[in-house]
Amino acid sequence: MAEKAKNQETQVEEPTQGGAEQPQETPVVEQPQAETPAPQTQTAPGATVSETKQTPSVIAQTNQAKAAELRTKYAAQLDAIGNNMSEKIRFLNREGLSKGDISRVLQIQFQFVRNVVFNYDMKREKEARDAEAKRLADLAKAQAPASAS
């Protein structure tokens, strides 16, 4: 703050011709900052590991490598499914992959994966409710003649 005030005091406006203000260049002096070491965390007694910040490019490379690995792992099963993208999405969802991983493996939009998984989950919940209602109805029918006798 003091440096900013000092810069403002030393800046002198010079008159210009024609009354138009000209942009003034102010020299900016940067103070070299002391390099701070990366924070250290304890992972095991006596062992220290320096933390590294993951930049977006590092995260993208990691995601691409993970997608390639998963693509090779599930290649045979996905080829057997054929061209039905929704069925491939459902298969990978049943295998436990996250929506983001599925979209990276199949190289499709996340929103498409989300829609298919959401609709599939809703369909399974409805089928489970219908099956439970049918089971209760059958149970009630089986008990009704027994109580009438």
C-alpha positions in Angstrom: 0.0 0.0 0.0 2.8 2.4 0.9 4.6 1.5 -2.4 1.4 2.4 -4.3 1.1 5.8 -2.6 4.8 6.4 -3.2 4.3 5.7 -7.0 1.4 8.1 -7.1 3.5 10.9 -5.4 6.4 10.5 -7.9 4.1 10.5 -11.0 4.0 14.0 -12.4 1.5 14.9 -15.1 3.0 16.8 -18.0 0.8 19.1 -20.0 0.0 17.9 -23.5 -0.8 19.8 -26.7 -4.4 20.0 -27.8 -5.8 19.3 -24.4 -5.9 15.5 -24.8 -4.5 13.4 -22.1 -1.8 11.0 -23.1 -1.4 7.8 -21.1 1.5 8.0 -18.7 3.8 5.1 -18.2 4.7 4.5 -14.7 7.7 2.3 -14.0 6.8 -0.7 -12.0 9.4 -2.0 -9.7 8.9 -5.6 -8.6 10.4 -6.8 -5.4 11.9 -10.2 -5.8 10.1 -12.6 -3.4 11.9 -15.1 -1.4 11.2 -18.5 -2.8 9.2 -20.6 -0.4 9.6 -24.3 -0.4 6.6 -26.5 -1.1 4.6 -27.3 2.0 5.6 -30.5 3.7 3.1 -33.1 5.0 3.7 -36.0 7.2 2.6 -39.3 5.6 4.3 -41.8 7.9 6.3 -41.3 11.0 9.5 -39.6 10.0 8.7 -39.5 6.2 7.9 -36.2 4.5 6.5 -35.7 1.0 6.3 -32.4 -0.7 3.0 -31.4 -2.1 2.7 -30.5 -5.8 -0.1 -28.4 -7.2 -1.9 -30.1 -10.0 -2.3 -27.7 -12.9 -5.2 -28.2 -15.4 -2.8 -29.6 -18.0 -1.5 -32.2 -15.5 -5.1 -33.2 -14.6 -6.0 -33.4 -18.3 -3.1 -35.7 -19.1 -4.0 -37.9 -16.1 -7.6 -38.1 -17.3 -6.5 -39.0 -20.8 -4.2 -41.7 -19.5 -6.9 -43.1 -17.3 -9.5 -43.1 -20.2 -7.0 -44.9 -22.5 -6.4 -47.5 -19.8 -10.1 -48.0 -19.2 -10.8 -48.1 -23.0 -8.3 -51.0 -23.4 -9.7 -52.8 -20.3 -13.3 -52.8 -21.5 -12.5 -52.9 -25.3 -13.8 -56.5 -25.8 -17.0 -56.0 -23.9 -17.7 -52.7 -25.7 -17.1 -54.2 -29.1 -19.5 -57.0 -28.3 -22.3 -54.5 -27.5 -22.0 -53.0 -31.0 -23.1 -49.5 -32.0 -25.6 -48.9 -29.3 -24.1 -46.1 -27.3 -26.7 -46.0 -24.6 -26.2 -49.7 -23.9 -22.4 -49.1 -23.7 -23.1 -46.3 -21.2 -25.4 -48.6 -19.1 -22.7 -51.4 -19.2 -20.0 -49.1 -17.9 -22.3 -47.6 -15.3 -23.0 -51.2 -14.0 -19.2 -51.7 -13.9 -19.0 -48.9 -11.5 -17.4 -46.1 -13.6 -18.3 -42.5 -12.8 -20.2 -40.5 -15.4 -17.1 -38.4 -16.2 -15.0 -41.6 -16.8 -17.7 -43.0 -19.0 -17.8 -39.8 -21.1 -14.0 -39.9 -21.4 -13.8 -43.6 -22.3 -16.5 -43.3 -25.0 -15.4 -39.8 -26.0 -18.9 -38.4 -25.8 -20.5 -35.4 -24.0 -21.0 -35.7 -20.3 -24.6 -34.5 -20.6 -25.5 -37.5 -22.8 -24.0 -39.9 -20.2 -25.9 -38.2 -17.4 -29.2 -38.4 -19.3 -28.8 -42.1 -20.1 -27.7 -43.0 -16.5 -30.5 -40.8 -14.9 -33.2 -42.4 -17.1 -31.8 -45.9 -16.5 -31.8 -45.3 -12.8 -35.4 -44.0 -12.9 -36.5 -47.0 -14.9 -34.8 -49.5 -12.5 -36.5 -47.8 -9.5 -39.9 -47.9 -11.2 -39.4 -51.6 -12.0 -38.4 -52.3 -8.4 -41.5 -50.5 -7.1 -43.8 -52.4 -9.6 -42.2 -55.7 -8.7 -42.7 -55.0 -4.9 -46.4 -53.9 -5.6 -47.0 -57.1 -7.6 -45.4 -59.3 -4.8 -47.6 -57.6 -2.2 -50.7 -58.1 -4.4 -49.9 -61.8 -4.9 -49.2 -62.2 -1.2 -52.6 -60.6 -0.4 -54.4 -62.9 -2.9 -52.7 -66.0 -1.4 -53.7 -65.0 2.1 -57.3 -64.0 1.2 -58.6 -67.6 0.4 -56.8 -69.0 3.4 -58.6 -66.6 5.8 -62.0 -67.2 4.1 -61.9 -71.0 4.9 
